[in-house]
């Protein structure tokens, strides 16, 4: 399904769901610390979202077994929370969460460091990947083409020599977790699908300290860097407006 122009009521549902999502991610980001099983964070996310009145969009999606994806270090995305997967000092912790509210879905992700960074380059990777997200978002307006967004993201990440994951992309979102079109994190300005006001998209750069190549674990979910390098992931759900954009997953 190609992402559709949303109605006023659908947009309002996404605004409210986005606020819930941002609230939960902000809380998780503050409490991440060494010694925690990733499953603990998933339980916190589930409980907080329930209290806010939302539903987890990822639980059961194509069989995903939990409410949130939690990925550590060289895991780029889709890490499954587990009681025996314990966060260590200096780990890069990716938190990717989706919320369903009144039938509409929002999607967002952040990467944080547990405790003190082991290397300054880890903190830099996180900051630059976040910077690239906002560079992509700033391109959004009525009539934007998907590669306009990817080109802006690539420019930031290339400047720092980071690997840009190519097998995973941003996407339309709203009625489903993933809708067309794909929004790659690289590209050429003036190319790609043209989008219009009222559509909602998830922009999500994924960068590495090494190669762009990735592999999938035996659990058929966890995707990690092929060379074992550290990775960072940021994401917002964005509404395209007539004169720009509105970030729906930001407090």
Order of alpha helices (4+ residues) and beta strands (2+ residues): alpha-alpha-beta-beta-beta-beta-beta-alpha-alpha-beta-beta-beta-beta-beta-beta-beta-beta-beta-beta
